[in-house]
Amino acid sequence: MEKPNVLIIGAGGVAQVVAHKVAQWADEFGDLHIANRTQAKADAIVGTIRDKGTAHGRTITTHALDAMDAEAVAALIRRTGARIVINVGSAFVNMTVLQGCIDTGAAYIDTAIHEDPARICETPPWYGNYEWKRREAVEAAGVTAILGAGFDPGVVNAYARLAEDEYFDTIESIDIVDINAGSHGRWFATNFDPEINFREFTGTVYSWQGGEWRENAMFEVGREWDLPVVGKQTAYLSGHDEVHSLSARYPQADVRFWMGFGAHYINVFTVLKNLGLLSEQPVTTAEGQQVVPLKVVKAVLPDPSSLAPDYTGKTCIGDLVRGTRDGQPGEVFIYNVADHAEAYAEVGSQGISYTAGVPPVAAAILIARGVWDVKRMVNVEDLPARPFLELLGDMGLPTRVIDATGDHPI
């Protein structure tokens, strides 16, 4: 069977991990292409692959692309012969890249929900505002579209599905916990695109509890978690993509997302927000120049990819799932621990980018093998979890489970 050509859209920290992993697993694919608005950034990623010696003689071609233009996306897909598109560009381009895949029949994978640059924290479920509206068009085109195939969302969705398949008859609650216990040594920085990072936390915190959407303010609800490797950490109830799809599959369960934050981050965030510097709405300076405060903040903060060389410590991300089996209550914690320094040594990226970038390549491999080539739009929890999680273990993101028998690999 002919191996599919792959087109990666984006050239940030996550895209670098994706490109390295596709190169490492080149035998699963045909030609590799990387497209970005600024082609030089894609060229730089190719340079890092060659530096690591993982190109294996394969041709890696770069392209300049305005991914906000669906016709341009479709034209590039046709020109490259790409059969799988991994979209790790800005969340603002999801719908145009998805449309390009619908128009050409290429498979589509992304790692985060679409966002409108002019809107923050829309009404739930967030997928229902954008991607899910294209379900019929995707199926009519015979396209496989896998949404949210990063780590969270993505792997944590698969953890919930694993709990459904192998541990419980009925799931009563899913608590997703994301802790970064690493240190980058900078006074203040975000681990991924500052604009997207801050937009996640400036709106209403939505959780699914008691069969309905609950609303809280950011940093209003926090609790201490005692987790493997990283120990006791404080995490706060936060709004996040996966809550909006998991609540559709498990409407009877409470679905919550918890993210760890230190006091310093909270203090800086609060000051920026109270000053209006996290607003996505343009303002006019005294000199008559129009600027968007949030974009200015992004411009003065360190590029997340620049944090990688000095990053130390580990992450722990997992699902605490409670439910019943044969009428008996129980719980499992399904998780991964990643190391920032190990990620940098392997692909030149920090651990947050690594955890987000490996899973979409695993999804692409499963599409190429036919295991996940479902010819319709799905979220990760709609697909069999074990093939995905086992492959991720082979690719550098092993899954562990704490259940009644102890702490062990899946």
KOLBAVEX-609857 format. One record per residue (C-alpha): residue number from 1; residue in one letter; x, y, z. Coordinates in Angstrom, 1 decimal. Layout:
BEGIN
   n res   east  north     up
 NUM   a      X      Y      Z
...
***
This chain:
BEGIN
   n res   east  north     up
   1   m    0.0    0.0    0.0
   2   e    1.3    3.5   -0.9
   3   k    2.5    5.5    2.1
   4   p    0.6    8.8    2.6
   5   n    2.4   12.1    2.1
   6   v    2.1   14.3    5.2
   7   l    1.6   18.1    5.4
   8   i    2.4   19.8    8.7
   9   i    0.9   23.3    9.0
  10   g    2.6   25.5   11.6
  11   a    6.2   26.1   12.7
  12   g    6.1   26.7   16.4
  13   g    7.3   24.6   19.3
  14   v    4.7   21.9   18.9
  15   a    5.2   21.8   15.1
  16   q    8.9   21.1   15.7
  17   v    8.1   18.1   17.8
  18   v    5.6   16.9   15.2
  19   a    8.1   17.2   12.4
  20   h   10.8   15.4   14.4
  21   k    8.5   12.5   15.2
  22   v    7.3   12.2   11.6
  23   a   10.9   12.1   10.5
  24   q   11.7    9.4   13.2
  25   w    8.8    7.3   12.0
  26   a    9.3    8.1    8.3
  27   d    8.7    4.5    7.3
  28   e    5.0    5.0    8.0
  29   f    4.7    7.9    5.6
  30   g    5.6    9.1    2.2
  31   d    7.0   12.6    1.6
  32   l    7.0   15.2    4.4
  33   h    6.0   18.8    3.9
  34   i    6.0   21.7    6.4
  35   a    4.1   24.9    5.7
  36   n    4.0   28.2    7.6
  37   r    3.2   31.8    6.9
  38   t    7.0   32.5    7.4
  39   q    8.7   29.8    5.4
  40   a   12.1   30.5    7.2
  41   k   10.6   29.1   10.4
  42   a    9.8   25.9    8.6
  43   d   13.3   25.8    7.2
  44   a   14.7   26.2   10.7
  45   i   12.7   23.1   11.8
  46   v   14.2   21.1    8.9
  47   g   17.6   22.3   10.1
  48   t   17.0   20.9   13.6
  49   i   15.9   17.5   12.1
  50   r   19.1   17.3   10.1
  51   d   21.2   18.3   13.1
  52   k   19.7   15.4   15.0
  53   g   20.4   13.0   12.1
  54   t   16.8   11.7   12.0
  55   a   15.9   12.8    8.4
  56   h   17.0    9.3    7.2
  57   g   17.6   10.6    3.7
  58   r   14.0   11.7    3.3
  59   t   13.1   14.9    1.4
  60   i   11.5   17.4    3.6
  61   t   10.0   20.3    1.7
  62   t    8.9   23.6    3.1
  63   h    6.3   26.0    1.8
  64   a    5.0   29.5    2.6
  65   l    1.2   29.4    3.3
  66   d   -1.5   31.7    4.6
  67   a   -3.5   29.1    6.4
  68   m   -6.4   31.5    6.9
  69   d   -7.1   31.0    3.2
  70   a   -9.0   27.8    2.7
  71   e   -8.4   27.8   -1.1
  72   a   -4.6   28.3   -0.6
  73   v   -4.6   25.4    1.9
  74   a   -6.5   23.2   -0.6
  75   a   -4.1   24.2   -3.4
  76   l   -1.1   23.2   -1.3
  77   i   -2.6   19.9   -0.4
  78   r   -3.1   19.1   -4.1
  79   r    0.3   20.3   -5.0
  80   t    2.1   18.2   -2.4
  81   g   -0.2   15.2   -2.7
  82   a   -0.7   15.2    1.0
  83   r   -3.2   12.6    2.3
  84   i   -2.8   13.5    6.0
  85   v   -2.7   17.1    7.2
  86   i   -1.5   17.7   10.8
  87   n   -2.6   21.2   11.8
  88   v   -0.5   22.6   14.6
  89   g   -0.8   26.2   13.6
  90   s   -2.7   28.8   15.5
  91   a   -6.1   27.7   16.7
  92   f   -7.4   30.6   14.6
  93   v   -6.8   28.6   11.4
  94   n   -8.7   25.4   12.2
  95   m  -11.8   26.0   10.2
  96   t   -9.9   27.1    7.0
  97   v   -7.5   24.1    7.2
  98   l  -10.4   21.8    7.9
  99   q  -12.2   23.2    4.8
 100   g   -9.1   22.6    2.7
 101   c   -9.1   19.0    3.8
 102   i  -12.8   18.6    3.0
 103   d  -12.2   20.1   -0.5
 104   t   -9.4   17.7   -1.2
 105   g  -10.3   14.5    0.7
 106   a   -7.2   14.7    2.9
 107   a   -7.3   13.5    6.5
 108   y   -7.3   16.2    9.1
 109   i   -5.8   16.2   12.6
 110   d   -5.6   19.1   15.1
 111   t   -4.6   19.6   18.7
 112   a   -6.9   22.3   20.0
 113   i  -10.3   23.7   19.4
 114   h  -10.9   26.5   16.9
 115   e  -11.0   30.1   18.2
 116   d  -12.3   33.3   16.7
 117   p   -9.7   36.0   17.2
 118   a  -12.5   38.5   18.1
 119   r  -14.2   36.3   20.8
 120   i  -13.1   34.7   24.0
 121   c  -14.8   31.9   25.9
 122   e  -18.0   31.3   23.9
 123   t  -21.0   29.4   25.1
 124   p  -20.6   25.6   25.5
 125   p  -20.1   23.2   24.1
 126   w  -17.3   24.9   22.3
 127   y  -16.9   22.3   19.6
 128   g  -20.5   22.9   18.7
 129   n  -19.8   26.5   17.7
 130   y  -17.3   25.5   15.0
 131   e  -15.9   22.1   14.1
 132   w  -19.0   20.0   14.9
 133   k  -21.0   22.1   12.4
 134   r  -18.9   20.5    9.6
 135   r  -19.6   16.9   10.6
 136   e  -21.9   16.2    7.7
 137   a  -19.6   17.8    5.2
 138   v  -16.7   15.8    6.5
 139   e  -18.6   12.5    6.3
 140   a  -20.0   13.3    2.8
 141   a  -16.4   13.9    1.6
 142   g  -15.2   10.7    3.1
 143   v  -12.6   12.5    5.2
 144   t  -11.2   11.3    8.5
 145   a  -11.1   14.4   10.8
 146   i   -9.7   13.8   14.3
 147   l  -10.2   16.7   16.6
 148   g   -8.1   17.6   19.6
 149   a   -5.4   15.0   19.2
 150   g   -2.7   16.6   21.4
 151   f   -2.2   15.7   25.0
 152   d   -5.0   17.7   26.7
 153   p   -7.1   17.6   24.7
 154   g   -6.2   14.3   23.2
 155   v   -4.4   11.7   25.3
 156   v   -6.5   12.6   28.3
 157   n   -9.6   11.9   26.2
 158   a   -8.1    8.5   25.4
 159   y   -7.5    7.9   29.1
 160   a  -11.3    8.4   29.7
 161   r  -12.1    6.0   26.9
 162   l   -9.6    3.4   28.4
 163   a  -11.4    3.7   31.7
 164   e  -14.7    3.1   29.9
 165   d  -13.5    0.1   27.9
 166   e  -11.5   -1.7   30.6
 167   y  -12.5   -0.5   34.1
 168   f  -16.1    0.6   34.5
 169   d  -19.6   -0.2   33.4
 170   t  -20.7    3.3   34.4
 171   i  -18.4    6.4   34.7
 172   e  -19.5    8.9   37.4
 173   s  -16.7   11.5   37.2
 174   i  -13.6   12.4   35.2
 175   d  -11.2   14.9   36.7
 176   i   -8.3   15.8   34.3
 177   v   -5.3   17.1   36.2
 178   d   -2.4   18.9   34.4
 179   i    0.7   19.8   36.4
 180   n    3.9   21.2   35.1
 181   a    6.4   21.0   37.9
 182   g    9.2   22.2   35.7
 183   s   11.2   25.5   35.8
 184   h   12.4   27.5   32.8
 185   g   14.4   30.0   34.8
 186   r   12.7   33.1   33.3
 187   w   11.0   35.8   35.4
 188   f    7.7   35.1   33.5
 189   a    6.8   33.2   30.4
 190   t    4.1   30.9   29.1
 191   n    4.7   27.4   27.9
 192   f    2.9   27.8   24.6
 193   d    1.6   30.7   22.5
 194   p    0.9   33.5   25.1
 195   e   -2.1   34.7   23.2
 196   i   -3.8   31.3   23.3
 197   n   -2.6   30.7   26.8
 198   f   -4.1   33.9   28.3
 199   r   -7.3   33.5   26.2
 200   e   -7.9   30.2   28.0
 201   f   -8.0   31.8   31.4
 202   t   -9.6   35.2   30.9
 203   g  -13.2   34.0   30.4
 204   t  -15.7   31.9   32.3
 205   v  -14.6   28.5   33.7
 206   y  -17.0   25.9   32.4
 207   s  -17.3   22.5   33.9
 208   w  -19.9   19.8   33.4
 209   q  -21.5   18.8   36.8
 210   g  -24.8   17.3   37.7
 211   g  -25.9   17.0   34.1
 212   e  -25.5   20.7   33.3
 213   w  -22.9   23.4   32.7
 214   r  -21.5   25.1   35.8
 215   e  -19.8   28.5   35.7
 216   n  -16.9   29.7   37.9
 217   a  -14.3   32.4   37.7
 218   m  -10.7   31.5   37.0
 219   f   -8.8   30.7   40.2
 220   e  -12.0   30.6   42.2
 221   v  -11.9   26.9   42.9
 222   g   -8.6   25.2   43.8
 223   r   -7.5   22.0   45.5
 224   e   -4.3   20.2   46.4
 225   w   -3.5   17.0   44.4
 226   d   -0.9   14.4   45.5
 227   l    0.4   13.0   42.2
 228   p    3.1   10.5   41.2
 229   v    6.6   11.9   40.8
 230   v    5.7   15.6   41.1
 231   g    4.1   15.3   44.6
 232   k    1.7   17.7   46.2
 233   q    0.6   20.4   43.8
 234   t   -2.2   23.0   43.8
 235   a   -4.4   23.0   40.7
 236   y   -7.4   25.2   39.8
 237   l  -10.7   24.4   38.1
 238   s  -10.1   25.7   34.6
 239   g  -12.0   25.8   31.3
 240   h  -10.6   23.5   28.7
 241   d  -11.4   21.9   25.3
 242   e  -11.8   18.3   26.4
 243   v  -14.6   19.1   28.9
 244   h  -16.7   20.1   25.9
 245   s  -16.5   16.8   24.1
 246   l  -16.2   14.4   27.0
 247   s  -19.4   15.8   28.5
 248   a  -21.2   14.8   25.3
 249   r  -20.0   11.2   25.4
 250   y  -20.4   10.9   29.2
 251   p  -23.4   13.1   30.0
 252   q  -24.1   11.2   33.3
 253   a  -20.6   12.0   34.6
 254   d  -19.1   15.1   36.2
 255   v  -16.3   16.3   33.9
 256   r  -13.7   18.8   35.3
 257   f  -10.3   20.1   34.2
 258   w   -7.7   21.2   36.8
 259   m   -4.5   23.0   35.9
 260   g   -1.6   23.7   38.2
 261   f   -0.5   27.3   38.7
 262   g    2.0   28.9   41.1
 263   a    1.4   32.1   43.0
 264   h    3.8   34.0   40.8
 265   y    1.8   33.2   37.6
 266   i   -1.5   34.0   39.3
 267   n   -0.1   37.4   40.5
 268   v    1.2   38.4   37.1
 269   f   -1.9   37.2   35.3
 270   t   -4.1   39.1   37.7
 271   v   -2.2   42.4   37.3
 272   l   -2.2   42.1   33.5
 273   k   -5.9   41.3   33.4
 274   n   -6.9   44.1   35.8
 275   l   -4.9   46.6   33.7
 276   g   -6.8   45.5   30.6
 277   l   -3.6   44.1   29.0
 278   l   -5.2   40.7   28.2
 279   s   -8.0   42.2   26.2
 280   e   -8.4   41.0   22.6
 281   q  -10.2   44.2   21.6
 282   p   -8.1   47.0   19.9
 283   v   -7.3   50.3   21.7
 284   t   -6.0   53.5   20.3
 285   t   -2.8   55.0   21.8
 286   a   -2.3   58.8   22.3
 287   e   -0.3   58.8   19.1
 288   g   -3.3   57.5   17.2
 289   q   -1.9   54.0   16.7
 290   q   -4.3   51.1   17.1
 291   v   -3.0   48.1   19.0
 292   v   -4.5   44.9   20.6
 293   p   -3.2   44.7   24.2
 294   l   -3.0   41.0   24.2
 295   k   -0.9   40.9   21.1
 296   v    1.5   43.5   22.7
 297   v    1.9   41.3   25.8
 298   k    2.6   38.4   23.5
 299   a    5.2   40.4   21.6
 300   v    7.2   41.3   24.8
 301   l    7.1   37.8   26.4
 302   p    9.7   35.1   25.6
 303   d    8.9   32.9   22.6
 304   p    7.9   29.6   24.3
 305   s   10.3   27.6   22.0
 306   s   13.2   29.7   23.5
 307   l   12.5   28.2   27.0
 308   a   13.6   24.6   26.0
 309   p   17.4   24.7   26.5
 310   d   17.1   25.7   30.2
 311   y   13.9   23.8   31.1
 312   t   14.2   21.3   34.0
 313   g   11.8   19.2   35.9
 314   k    8.8   17.1   34.9
 315   t    5.1   17.2   34.0
 316   c    2.3   14.9   35.3
 317   i   -0.9   14.9   33.4
 318   g   -3.7   12.4   34.0
 319   d   -7.3   11.4   34.5
 320   l   -8.8   10.5   37.9
 321   v  -11.9    8.5   36.8
 322   r  -14.5    7.2   39.2
 323   g  -17.2    4.7   38.4
 324   t  -18.8    1.4   39.1
 325   r  -18.2   -2.1   37.8
 326   d  -20.6   -4.9   38.6
 327   g  -22.3   -2.5   41.0
 328   q  -19.1   -1.9   42.9
 329   p  -17.6    1.6   43.1
 330   g  -13.9    2.2   42.2
 331   e  -11.4    4.7   40.8
 332   v   -8.3    4.7   38.6
 333   f   -5.7    7.3   37.9
 334   i   -4.3    7.0   34.3
 335   y   -1.4    9.3   33.7
 336   n    1.9   10.2   32.0
 337   v    5.1   11.8   33.4
 338   a    7.3   13.6   30.9
 339   d   10.8   15.2   31.5
 340   h   11.7   18.6   30.0
 341   a   15.4   17.9   29.7
 342   e   14.8   14.5   28.0
 343   a   12.4   16.2   25.5
 344   y   15.1   18.8   24.7
 345   a   17.8   16.2   24.2
 346   e   15.6   14.3   21.8
 347   v   13.9   16.9   19.7
 348   g   15.1   20.3   20.9
 349   s   11.8   21.2   22.5
 350   q   10.5   21.6   26.1
 351   g    8.2   19.0   27.7
 352   i    4.9   20.9   27.1
 353   s    5.5   21.0   23.4
 354   y    6.7   17.4   23.5
 355   t    3.5   16.1   25.1
 356   a    1.4   18.1   22.7
 357   g    3.3   17.2   19.6
 358   v    3.9   13.4   19.8
 359   p    0.1   12.4   19.9
 360   p   -1.0   13.9   16.6
 361   v    1.8   11.9   14.9
 362   a    0.6    8.8   16.6
 363   a   -2.9    9.6   15.3
 364   a   -1.4   10.1   11.8
 365   i    0.3    6.7   12.0
 366   l   -3.0    5.0   13.0
 367   i   -4.7    6.7   10.1
 368   a   -2.0    5.5    7.8
 369   r   -2.3    2.0    9.1
 370   g   -6.1    2.1    8.7
 371   v   -6.8    1.6   12.5
 372   w   -8.2    5.1   12.9
 373   d   -9.1    5.9    9.3
 374   v  -12.8    6.2   10.1
 375   k  -13.9    8.6    7.3
 376   r  -15.9   10.9    9.6
 377   m  -15.3   13.6   12.2
 378   v  -14.4   12.3   15.7
 379   n  -12.9   13.4   19.0
 380   v  -10.3   11.1   20.4
 381   e  -12.7    9.4   22.9
 382   d  -14.8    8.2   20.0
 383   l  -11.9    5.9   18.9
 384   p  -10.4    2.8   20.5
 385   a   -7.9    4.0   23.1
 386   r   -5.5    1.1   23.6
 387   p   -3.8    1.1   20.1
 388   f   -3.2    4.9   20.5
 389   l   -1.8    4.6   24.0
 390   e    0.4    1.6   23.3
 391   l    1.8    3.4   20.2
 392   l    2.5    6.5   22.3
 393   g    4.5    4.4   24.7
 394   d    6.7    3.3   21.8
 395   m    7.0    6.9   20.8
 396   g    8.1    8.3   24.1
 397   l    4.9    9.0   26.1
 398   p    4.2    5.9   28.2
 399   t    1.0    5.5   30.1
 400   r    0.7    4.3   33.6
 401   v   -2.3    3.4   35.8
 402   i   -2.9    3.5   39.5
 403   d   -5.7    1.0   40.3
 404   a   -6.6   -1.5   43.0
 405   t   -3.5   -3.5   42.1
 406   g   -1.0   -0.6   42.4
 407   d    0.9    1.6   40.0
 408   h    1.8   -0.1   36.7
 409   p    2.1    0.4   32.9
 410   i   -1.1   -0.1   30.9
***
